[in-house]
Amino acid sequence: MKKGRVVEQFFATVNSILVAIDDFIWGVPLMVLILAGGILLTVRLRGLQFARLPRALRYMMKNEKGEDAHGEVSSFGALCTALSATIGTGNIVGVATAIVAGGPGAMFWMWLAALFGMATKYSEGLLAVKYRSIDEDGHVLGGPFYYIERGMKQRLPQISWRWLAKIFAFFGMCVGLFGIGTFTQVNSINSAITGFFDPNMAHTVSLFGMEYSLATVIGSLVVAIFVGLVVIGGLKRISSVAQKVIPIMVVVYVGFSLVLIVVNITALPDALVTIVESAFGLRAAAGGALGAIIIAMQKGIARGIFSNEAGLGSAPIAAAAAQTKEPVRQGLVSMTGTFLDTIVVCSMTGLALVMTGAYQIPGLEGAAVTTAAFQTGLPFIPGEAVSFVLMICLALFGFTTILGWDYYGERCLEYFSNGSKKAVKAYRWAYIACVFAGPYMTVAAVWTIADIFNACMAIPNMIALIVLSGVVVRETKDFFKRLEEANGDEETMVPYKAQ
């Protein structure tokens, strides 16, 4: 028992240090940088994410054709690869942790960040295709490290920006290995598995001085094996799995959530009012309004970026591999990812939590909060059935995110190591090991670590997006001018020429 207490104290100390670092990094400056970047791009693009959303949704389902549409996977495949990384446990568990910690108002700031983030994601996808590298074998490497190095070099030629690209690539590897890609996903998956198969911890084993459910141990092993079988096949296998799993899991989860909302429709107006009032501290105790606003903003924006990854710089790594000749076209496809992830899927979770009041239940965290919300909101469905559906959703969401982030991490390492294949192979095995280790870390710690690494990725990427915003505007005007001259017929458009 004494050894167990020492281990608990150690983890508590580590967690307190991580929280202090997280609060510092995710302070007002970074939130302002991300929101200001999204607002700047929205203004300069004249609200493109709203005006062109219907076209973007059409492009999402229609792959580009033509011999000069270079790339490794279809546009839809690239989007599904990106969505496999973005639509993950953050949509279920991340939203819950944000609302529990920051109140219902966190949902409002998540929405706001996503709306501006659509312009950010559009710009990321555009720049990724414009500055990507394609070798003689057709292998594509692109993303922030290339538009930082090449794009910023064109804008500010007196400075070499490779060092900033290297920083992004380094933290991209870390996010995949220790953040979004492994620990948070597997931790959430196994939390749901354990909650369903062994809720009372009746069957436990002692590891590292701590007691763990046998379901957790078996679950982590099974997930690690399946991840290994897929990631060894590379991008095309990841894309193939993502295209099959993503549409199904989104339809199942959104459909399940809509049933809850319809059944409890009378609670919807008050839930929306609660979200807006809490966002501006109107429901905080006297004198605590400003603090409530800052916490809601911090948790909402941080979890929103964790979920949709707008500004993080991850999605353009997948966008760069799309078979397309038009950077703008892929930018439009990319921005639909933020719309689907946050405006659609995250909203389902957030509304369920606020409408049922599950976020106020003491002692619950992570997946347990969302499970309680659905069990409360759907009383006519047996609790075991609700838990089972959410467990399956979490498992699929988390599994595809693990796959997507392995690809991101490998591409970051490939750039960082100047194309070392040995380093990439070693990374895959380290990645699988981290997937296995994920369940043995505390929920609070893994989400805090993920937040910290997210911020370290976002800073260099947002700097590049702001500097290259003029390039994005110019490319956008050129595309729609050519489209207008062709009377809206893309097949007769003047071919794209890099500017």
VEXVOMAR-355178 format. One record per residue (C-alpha): residue number from 1; x, y, z. Coordinates in Angstrom, 1 decimal, decimal comma, m for minus. Each point is the difference from the previous one (the first is absolute). Example, Ala and Ser with C-alpha at 12.3 -4.5 7.8 and 13.67 -1.06 7.14 Angstrom:
BEGIN
[1; [12,3; m4,5; 7,8]]
[2; [1,4; 3,4; m0,7]]
***
This chain:
BEGIN
[1; [0,0; 0,0; 0,0]]
[2; [2,9; 2,3; 0,8]]
[3; [1,5; m0,5; m3,4]]
[4; [m3,4; 0,8; m1,6]]
[5; [m0,3; 3,3; 2,0]]
[6; [3,5; 1,0; m1,2]]
[7; [m1,0; m0,7; m3,6]]
[8; [m3,2; 2,0; 0,4]]
[9; [1,9; 3,0; 1,6]]
[10; [2,5; m0,1; m2,9]]
[11; [m2,8; 0,1; m2,6]]
[12; [m1,7; 2,8; 1,9]]
[13; [3,2; 2,1; 0,0]]
[14; [0,6; m0,6; m3,7]]
[15; [m3,6; 0,9; m0,8]]
[16; [0,2; 3,3; 2,0]]
[17; [3,2; 0,9; m1,9]]
[18; [m1,7; m0,8; m3,3]]
[19; [m3,0; 2,1; 0,9]]
[20; [2,2; 3,0; 0,8]]
[21; [1,7; m0,4; m3,4]]
[22; [m3,3; m0,4; m1,8]]
[23; [m1,6; 3,1; 1,6]]
[24; [3,1; 2,0; m0,9]]
[25; [0,1; m1,1; m3,7]]
[26; [m3,7; 0,1; m0,5]]
[27; [m0,2; 3,5; 1,5]]
[28; [m1,6; 3,1; m1,7]]
[29; [2,8; 0,6; m2,5]]
[30; [m0,3; m3,4; m1,8]]
[31; [m3,8; 0,1; 0,0]]
[32; [0,2; 3,5; m1,5]]
[33; [2,5; m1,2; m2,6]]
[34; [m2,3; m2,8; m1,1]]
[35; [m3,2; 1,9; 0,0]]
[36; [1,6; 3,1; m1,6]]
[37; [1,6; m2,2; m2,7]]
[38; [m3,4; m1,5; m0,8]]
[39; [m1,7; 3,4; 0,1]]
[40; [2,7; 1,6; m2,3]]
[41; [m0,4; m2,8; m2,5]]
[42; [m3,8; 0,2; 0,1]]
[43; [0,1; 3,7; m0,7]]
[44; [2,6; m0,2; m2,7]]
[45; [m1,9; m2,9; m1,7]]
[46; [m3,3; 1,9; 0,5]]
[47; [m1,7; m2,8; 1,9]]
[48; [0,9; m2,7; m2,5]]
[49; [m0,8; m2,7; 2,5]]
[50; [m3,7; 1,0; 0,1]]
[51; [m0,5; 1,1; m3,7]]
[52; [1,8; m3,0; m1,5]]
[53; [m1,0; m2,7; 2,5]]
[54; [m2,6; m1,6; m2,4]]
[55; [2,7; m0,3; m2,7]]
[56; [2,5; m1,4; 2,5]]
[57; [m2,5; m2,7; 1,0]]
[58; [m0,5; m0,9; m3,7]]
[59; [3,8; m0,3; m0,5]]
[60; [0,2; m2,1; 3,1]]
[61; [m1,8; m2,9; m1,7]]
[62; [1,3; 0,7; m3,5]]
[63; [3,6; m1,0; m0,8]]
[64; [2,0; 2,0; m2,5]]
[65; [0,9; m1,6; m3,3]]
[66; [2,8; 0,6; m2,4]]
[67; [3,5; m1,3; m0,7]]
[68; [1,5; 3,1; 1,6]]
[69; [m1,9; m0,6; 3,3]]
[70; [3,1; m1,2; 1,9]]
[71; [m0,1; m1,6; 3,4]]
[72; [m0,1; m3,4; 1,8]]
[73; [m3,7; m0,2; 1,0]]
[74; [m3,3; 1,6; m1,2]]
[75; [m1,2; 3,3; 1,4]]
[76; [m2,7; m1,9; 2,0]]
[77; [2,7; m2,5; 1,2]]
[78; [2,1; 2,9; 1,1]]
[79; [m3,0; 1,5; 1,8]]
[80; [m0,8; m3,3; 1,7]]
[81; [3,6; m0,4; 1,1]]
[82; [m0,2; 3,5; 1,5]]
[83; [m3,4; m0,7; 1,5]]
[84; [1,3; m3,3; 1,4]]
[85; [2,4; 2,1; 2,0]]
[86; [m2,4; 2,8; 0,9]]
[87; [m3,3; m1,9; 0,7]]
[88; [1,2; m1,9; 3,0]]
[89; [m0,5; m0,4; 3,7]]
[90; [0,3; 3,8; 0,3]]
[91; [m3,5; 0,2; m1,5]]
[92; [m1,4; m2,1; 2,9]]
[93; [2,5; 0,2; 2,9]]
[94; [1,6; 3,4; m0,9]]
[95; [m3,3; 1,8; m0,1]]
[96; [m0,9; m1,5; 3,3]]
[97; [3,3; 1,0; 1,7]]
[98; [m0,4; 3,6; m1,4]]
[99; [m3,5; 0,4; 1,3]]
[100; [0,7; m1,5; 3,4]]
[101; [3,1; 2,2; 0,4]]
[102; [m1,2; 3,2; m1,7]]
[103; [m3,8; m0,2; 0,3]]
[104; [m2,6; m0,1; m2,9]]
[105; [1,5; 3,2; m1,3]]
[106; [3,0; m2,0; m1,3]]
[107; [m2,3; m1,3; m2,7]]
[108; [m0,7; 3,6; m1,3]]
[109; [3,7; 0,7; m0,3]]
[110; [0,5; m3,3; m1,7]]
[111; [m2,6; 0,9; m2,6]]
[112; [1,5; 3,5; m0,5]]
[113; [3,6; m1,4; m0,3]]
[114; [m1,3; m2,5; m2,6]]
[115; [m1,8; 2,5; m2,1]]
[116; [3,1; 2,1; m0,4]]
[117; [2,1; m3,2; 0,0]]
[118; [m1,7; m1,0; m3,3]]
[119; [1,9; 2,9; m1,7]]
[120; [3,1; m1,1; 1,7]]
[121; [m0,4; m3,6; m1,1]]
[122; [m0,8; 1,2; m3,6]]
[123; [3,3; 1,9; 0,0]]
[124; [1,9; m3,0; 1,3]]
[125; [m1,3; m2,3; m2,7]]
[126; [0,7; 2,5; m2,8]]
[127; [3,5; 0,7; 1,1]]
[128; [0,7; m3,7; 0,6]]
[129; [m0,7; m0,8; m3,7]]
[130; [1,7; 3,1; m1,3]]
[131; [3,3; m0,6; 1,7]]
[132; [0,1; m3,8; 0,1]]
[133; [2,8; m2,2; m1,3]]
[134; [m0,5; m2,9; m2,3]]
[135; [2,9; m2,3; m0,9]]
[136; [0,6; m2,2; m3,0]]
[137; [m1,8; m2,9; 1,6]]
[138; [m3,1; 2,1; 0,6]]
[139; [0,6; 0,1; 3,8]]
[140; [m1,5; 3,2; 1,4]]
[141; [1,4; 2,0; 3,0]]
[142; [m1,7; 3,2; 0,9]]
[143; [m1,5; 1,9; 2,9]]
[144; [1,0; 2,9; 2,2]]
[145; [3,7; m0,8; m0,1]]
[146; [0,0; 0,6; m3,7]]
[147; [m2,1; 3,1; m0,1]]
[148; [2,0; 1,4; 2,9]]
[149; [3,3; m0,7; m1,7]]
[150; [m0,9; 0,8; m3,6]]
[151; [m2,9; 2,4; 0,3]]
[152; [1,4; 2,2; 2,7]]
[153; [3,4; 0,0; m1,9]]
[154; [m1,8; 1,5; m2,9]]
[155; [m1,7; 2,6; 2,1]]
[156; [3,0; 0,8; 2,2]]
[157; [3,1; m1,1; m2,0]]
[158; [2,5; 1,6; 2,3]]
[159; [m0,7; m2,7; 2,6]]
[160; [0,3; m3,8; m0,1]]
[161; [m3,1; m1,4; 1,6]]
[162; [1,1; m3,7; 0,0]]
[163; [0,6; 0,2; 3,8]]
[164; [m3,7; 0,9; 0,6]]
[165; [m1,1; m2,8; m2,3]]
[166; [2,2; m2,4; 2,0]]
[167; [m1,6; 1,2; 3,3]]
[168; [m3,4; m0,7; m1,5]]
[169; [1,1; m3,5; m1,2]]
[170; [1,5; m0,8; 3,4]]
[171; [m3,1; 0,9; 2,0]]
[172; [m2,1; m1,8; m2,7]]
[173; [1,8; m3,2; 0,8]]
[174; [m0,6; 0,6; 3,7]]
[175; [m3,7; 0,7; m0,4]]
[176; [m0,4; m3,3; m1,9]]
[177; [2,2; m2,0; 2,4]]
[178; [m1,0; 1,5; 3,4]]
[179; [m3,1; 2,0; m0,7]]
[180; [m3,1; m0,2; m2,2]]
[181; [1,3; m3,1; m1,9]]
[182; [0,5; m2,5; 2,8]]
[183; [m0,5; 0,7; 3,7]]
[184; [m3,3; 1,9; m0,1]]
[185; [m1,6; m2,3; m2,6]]
[186; [0,9; m3,3; 1,6]]
[187; [m0,7; 1,4; 3,5]]
[188; [m3,5; 0,9; m1,0]]
[189; [m0,6; m3,2; m1,9]]
[190; [1,0; m2,1; 2,9]]
[191; [m2,0; 2,1; 2,4]]
[192; [m3,1; m0,8; m2,0]]
[193; [0,9; m3,7; m0,3]]
[194; [0,7; m0,3; 3,7]]
[195; [m3,2; 1,9; 0,8]]
[196; [m2,0; m2,5; m2,0]]
[197; [1,7; m3,3; 0,8]]
[198; [1,2; 0,6; 3,5]]
[199; [m1,7; 3,1; 1,5]]
[200; [0,6; m1,1; 3,6]]
[201; [3,7; m1,0; m0,5]]
[202; [m0,8; m3,5; 1,0]]
[203; [2,9; m1,5; m1,9]]
[204; [3,2; 1,8; 0,5]]
[205; [3,8; m0,4; m0,4]]
[206; [2,8; 1,9; 1,7]]
[207; [2,3; 1,9; m2,3]]
[208; [2,5; 2,7; 0,8]]
[209; [m1,2; 0,1; 3,6]]
[210; [m3,6; 0,7; m1,2]]
[211; [m3,1; m2,1; m0,4]]
[212; [m1,5; m0,2; m3,6]]
[213; [m3,0; m1,9; m1,3]]
[214; [0,8; m3,1; m2,0]]
[215; [m2,2; 1,5; m2,7]]
[216; [2,4; 3,0; m0,3]]
[217; [3,0; m2,3; m0,4]]
[218; [m1,6; m2,1; m2,6]]
[219; [m1,5; 3,0; m1,8]]
[220; [3,3; 1,8; m0,3]]
[221; [1,6; m3,1; m1,4]]
[222; [m2,7; m0,6; m2,6]]
[223; [0,0; 3,7; m1,1]]
[224; [3,8; m0,1; m0,3]]
[225; [m0,1; m3,1; m2,2]]
[226; [m2,7; 1,4; m2,4]]
[227; [1,9; 3,3; m0,2]]
[228; [3,2; m1,8; m0,9]]
[229; [m1,7; m2,0; m2,7]]
[230; [m1,3; 3,1; m1,7]]
[231; [2,8; 2,6; 0,4]]
[232; [2,6; m2,3; m1,4]]
[233; [m1,9; 0,2; m3,3]]
[234; [0,6; 3,8; m0,3]]
[235; [m2,2; 2,8; m1,3]]
[236; [m2,1; m2,0; m2,5]]
[237; [m1,0; m2,6; 2,5]]
[238; [m0,8; 2,7; 2,6]]
[239; [m2,0; 2,0; m2,7]]
[240; [m1,9; m3,2; m1,0]]
[241; [m1,0; m0,8; 3,6]]
[242; [m1,0; 3,6; 0,7]]
[243; [m2,3; 0,2; m3,1]]
[244; [m1,9; m3,0; 1,2]]
[245; [m0,2; 0,8; 3,7]]
[246; [m0,4; 3,8; 0,2]]
[247; [m3,4; 0,4; m1,8]]
[248; [m1,5; m2,9; 1,9]]
[249; [1,1; 1,1; 3,5]]
[250; [m1,1; 3,6; m0,6]]
[251; [m3,5; m1,0; m1,2]]
[252; [m0,4; m2,4; 3,0]]
[253; [1,1; 2,6; 2,6]]
[254; [m1,8; 2,9; m1,4]]
[255; [m3,2; m2,1; m0,5]]
[256; [0,3; m1,2; 3,6]]
[257; [0,4; 3,6; 1,2]]
[258; [m2,9; 1,4; m2,0]]
[259; [m2,3; m2,6; 1,6]]
[260; [1,0; 1,4; 3,4]]
[261; [m0,5; 3,6; m1,1]]
[262; [m3,4; m0,7; m1,6]]
[263; [m1,2; m2,0; 3,1]]
[264; [1,0; 2,9; 2,3]]
[265; [m0,8; 2,8; m2,5]]
[266; [m1,7; 2,2; 2,7]]
[267; [3,4; 0,3; 1,8]]
[268; [1,8; 1,2; m3,1]]
[269; [m0,9; 3,8; 0,2]]
[270; [1,1; 0,2; 3,6]]
[271; [3,2; m1,9; m0,8]]
[272; [0,9; 2,5; m2,8]]
[273; [m0,7; 2,9; 2,3]]
[274; [2,2; m1,6; 2,7]]
[275; [2,8; m0,5; m2,4]]
[276; [0,0; 3,7; m1,2]]
[277; [m0,5; 1,5; 3,5]]
[278; [2,8; m2,2; 1,5]]
[279; [2,3; 1,0; m2,8]]
[280; [m0,2; 3,6; 1,2]]
[281; [0,1; m0,7; 3,7]]
[282; [m3,7; 0,9; 0,5]]
[283; [m0,6; m3,1; 2,2]]
[284; [3,2; 0,4; 2,0]]
[285; [m0,1; 1,0; 3,7]]
[286; [0,4; 3,8; 0,6]]
[287; [3,5; 1,1; m0,6]]
[288; [0,9; m3,1; m1,9]]
[289; [m1,3; 0,8; m3,4]]
[290; [3,4; 0,9; m1,6]]
[291; [1,6; m3,1; 1,4]]
[292; [m2,9; m2,1; m1,3]]
[293; [0,3; 1,5; m3,5]]
[294; [3,8; m0,6; m0,2]]
[295; [m0,4; m3,6; 1,2]]
[296; [m2,8; m0,7; m2,4]]
[297; [2,0; 1,5; m2,9]]
[298; [3,1; m1,9; 1,0]]
[299; [m1,6; m3,4; 0,2]]
[300; [m2,3; 0,6; m3,0]]
[301; [2,6; 1,2; m2,4]]
[302; [2,7; m2,5; 1,2]]
[303; [m2,4; m3,0; m0,3]]
[304; [m1,5; 1,4; m3,2]]
[305; [3,5; 0,1; m1,6]]
[306; [0,7; m3,4; 1,5]]
[307; [m3,1; m1,3; m1,8]]
[308; [0,0; 1,7; m3,4]]
[309; [3,7; 0,9; m0,1]]
[310; [m0,5; 3,3; m1,8]]
[311; [3,2; 1,9; 0,3]]
[312; [1,8; m2,9; 1,4]]
[313; [1,6; m0,9; m3,4]]
[314; [m0,8; m3,7; m0,1]]
[315; [m2,7; m0,2; m2,6]]
[316; [2,1; 1,6; m2,8]]
[317; [2,4; m2,9; 0,3]]
[318; [m2,8; m2,3; m1,3]]
[319; [m1,3; 2,7; m2,4]]
[320; [3,4; 0,1; m1,7]]
[321; [m0,4; m3,6; m1,1]]
[322; [m3,3; 0,6; m1,8]]
[323; [m0,3; m0,7; m3,7]]
[324; [m0,7; 3,6; m1,2]]
[325; [1,5; 2,7; m2,1]]
[326; [m1,9; 2,8; 1,6]]
[327; [1,2; 1,3; 3,5]]
[328; [m3,3; 1,9; 0,5]]
[329; [m2,1; m3,1; m0,7]]
[330; [1,8; m2,0; 2,7]]
[331; [m0,2; 3,0; 2,4]]
[332; [m3,8; m0,1; m0,4]]
[333; [m0,1; m3,7; 0,6]]
[334; [2,3; 0,4; 3,1]]
[335; [m2,3; 2,6; 1,6]]
[336; [m2,9; m2,4; 0,0]]
[337; [1,9; m2,1; 2,5]]
[338; [m0,4; 2,8; 2,7]]
[339; [m3,6; 0,4; m0,9]]
[340; [m0,8; m3,7; 0,4]]
[341; [2,2; m0,5; 3,1]]
[342; [m1,1; 2,9; 2,2]]
[343; [m3,1; 1,6; m1,4]]
[344; [m1,6; m3,4; m0,5]]
[345; [1,5; m2,7; 2,2]]
[346; [1,3; 2,0; 3,0]]
[347; [m3,3; 1,8; 0,1]]
[348; [m1,8; m3,3; 0,5]]
[349; [2,1; m0,8; 3,1]]
[350; [m0,2; 3,5; 1,4]]
[351; [m3,7; 0,3; m0,3]]
[352; [m0,5; m3,4; 1,6]]
[353; [2,1; 0,9; 3,0]]
[354; [m1,7; 3,4; 0,6]]
[355; [m3,6; m1,1; m0,8]]
[356; [0,3; m2,9; 2,6]]
[357; [2,2; 1,8; 2,5]]
[358; [2,4; m2,9; 0,1]]
[359; [3,0; 2,3; 0,1]]
[360; [m1,1; 1,0; 3,6]]
[361; [0,1; m3,6; 1,3]]
[362; [2,9; m0,1; 2,6]]
[363; [2,7; m2,5; m0,2]]
[364; [m0,3; m0,8; m3,7]]
[365; [2,6; 0,7; m2,7]]
[366; [0,8; m0,8; m3,6]]
[367; [m2,2; m2,5; m1,8]]
[368; [m2,1; m0,6; 3,2]]
[369; [m1,5; 3,5; m0,3]]
[370; [m1,2; m0,5; m3,5]]
[371; [m1,3; m3,5; 0,8]]
[372; [m2,0; 1,4; 2,9]]
[373; [m1,4; 2,7; m2,3]]
[374; [m1,3; m2,6; m2,5]]
[375; [m1,3; m2,3; 2,7]]
[376; [m1,9; 2,9; 1,6]]
[377; [m1,3; 1,4; m3,3]]
[378; [m1,0; m3,4; m1,4]]
[379; [m1,7; m1,7; 3,1]]
[380; [m2,0; m2,3; m2,3]]
[381; [3,2; m1,7; m1,2]]
[382; [1,7; m2,4; 2,4]]
[383; [3,1; 1,6; 1,5]]
[384; [2,1; m2,9; m1,1]]
[385; [m1,0; 0,6; m3,6]]
[386; [0,8; 3,7; 0,2]]
[387; [3,4; m0,9; 1,5]]
[388; [0,6; m2,5; m2,8]]
[389; [m0,8; 2,4; m2,8]]
[390; [2,3; 2,7; 1,5]]
[391; [2,7; m2,5; 0,6]]
[392; [m0,1; m1,0; m3,7]]
[393; [0,0; 3,6; m1,1]]
[394; [2,9; 0,9; 2,2]]
[395; [1,9; m3,0; m1,1]]
[396; [m0,5; 0,8; m3,7]]
[397; [0,6; 3,7; 0,5]]
[398; [3,2; m0,6; 2,0]]
[399; [1,3; m2,7; m2,3]]
[400; [m0,2; 2,1; m3,2]]
[401; [1,6; 2,9; 1,8]]
[402; [2,9; m2,2; 1,0]]
[403; [0,4; m1,0; m3,6]]
[404; [m0,2; 3,6; m1,3]]
[405; [2,6; 1,3; 2,5]]
[406; [2,4; m2,7; m0,8]]
[407; [0,1; 1,2; m3,6]]
[408; [0,4; 3,6; 1,2]]
[409; [2,8; m0,9; 2,4]]
[410; [1,8; m2,0; m2,7]]
[411; [m0,1; 2,9; m2,4]]
[412; [1,3; 2,4; 2,6]]
[413; [2,8; m2,4; 0,8]]
[414; [0,8; m0,5; m3,7]]
[415; [0,5; 3,8; m0,3]]
[416; [1,8; 0,3; 3,3]]
[417; [2,4; m2,8; m0,8]]
[418; [0,5; 0,9; m3,7]]
[419; [m1,8; m3,1; m1,2]]
[420; [1,6; m2,7; 2,2]]
[421; [m2,0; m3,2; m0,6]]
[422; [1,6; m1,6; 3,0]]
[423; [m1,3; 2,8; 2,2]]
[424; [m3,5; m0,4; m1,3]]
[425; [0,0; m3,8; 0,6]]
[426; [1,3; 0,6; 3,6]]
[427; [m2,8; 2,6; 0,5]]
[428; [m2,7; m2,5; m1,0]]
[429; [1,1; m2,5; 2,6]]
[430; [0,3; 2,8; 2,7]]
[431; [m3,5; 1,1; m1,0]]
[432; [m1,4; m3,4; 0,5]]
[433; [1,7; m0,2; 3,4]]
[434; [m1,6; 3,3; 1,0]]
[435; [m3,4; m1,3; m1,1]]
[436; [0,5; m2,9; 2,4]]
[437; [1,1; 2,3; 2,8]]
[438; [m2,7; 2,6; m0,3]]
[439; [m2,6; m1,6; 2,3]]
[440; [2,4; 0,1; 3,0]]
[441; [0,1; 3,7; 0,2]]
[442; [m2,5; 2,2; 1,8]]
[443; [m2,8; 1,7; m2,0]]
[444; [1,0; 3,5; 1,2]]
[445; [3,7; m0,5; m0,9]]
[446; [m0,5; m1,3; m3,5]]
[447; [m2,3; 2,8; m1,0]]
[448; [2,3; 2,6; 1,5]]
[449; [3,0; m1,4; m1,8]]
[450; [m2,0; 0,1; m3,3]]
[451; [m1,0; 3,6; 0,6]]
[452; [3,7; 1,0; 0,5]]
[453; [1,3; m1,6; m3,1]]
[454; [m3,0; 1,3; m2,0]]
[455; [1,0; 3,6; 0,9]]
[456; [3,7; m0,7; m0,9]]
[457; [m1,2; m1,1; m3,5]]
[458; [m2,5; 2,8; m0,4]]
[459; [2,4; 2,9; 0,6]]
[460; [2,3; m0,4; m3,0]]
[461; [m2,9; m1,1; m2,3]]
[462; [m2,1; 3,1; 0,9]]
[463; [3,0; 2,3; m0,6]]
[464; [0,4; m1,5; m3,5]]
[465; [m3,7; 0,3; m0,8]]
[466; [m0,1; 3,7; 1,0]]
[467; [3,2; 0,8; m2,0]]
[468; [m1,4; m2,0; m3,0]]
[469; [m3,5; 1,3; 0,2]]
[470; [0,6; 2,2; m3,1]]
[471; [1,0; m3,1; m2,0]]
[472; [m3,2; m1,7; 1,1]]
[473; [m2,1; 3,0; m1,2]]
[474; [1,8; 0,2; m3,3]]
[475; [m0,4; m3,7; m0,8]]
[476; [m3,7; 0,2; 1,0]]
[477; [m0,8; 2,9; m2,2]]
[478; [1,9; m1,7; m2,9]]
[479; [m2,0; m3,2; 0,3]]
[480; [m3,5; 1,6; 0,1]]
[481; [0,9; 2,4; m2,8]]
[482; [1,0; m2,9; m2,2]]
[483; [m3,2; m1,8; 1,1]]
[484; [m2,1; 3,0; m0,8]]
[485; [1,6; 0,4; m3,5]]
[486; [m0,9; m3,7; m0,7]]
[487; [m3,6; 0,7; 1,1]]
[488; [0,3; m2,3; 2,9]]
[489; [1,2; m3,0; m2,1]]
[490; [3,1; m1,3; 1,7]]
[491; [0,8; m2,3; m2,9]]
[492; [0,6; 3,0; m2,3]]
[493; [1,8; 2,1; 2,5]]
[494; [3,4; 1,4; m0,8]]
[495; [2,5; m2,4; 1,6]]
[496; [1,6; 1,1; 3,3]]
[497; [3,4; 1,6; m0,2]]
[498; [2,0; 0,4; 3,1]]
[499; [0,5; 3,6; 0,9]]
***
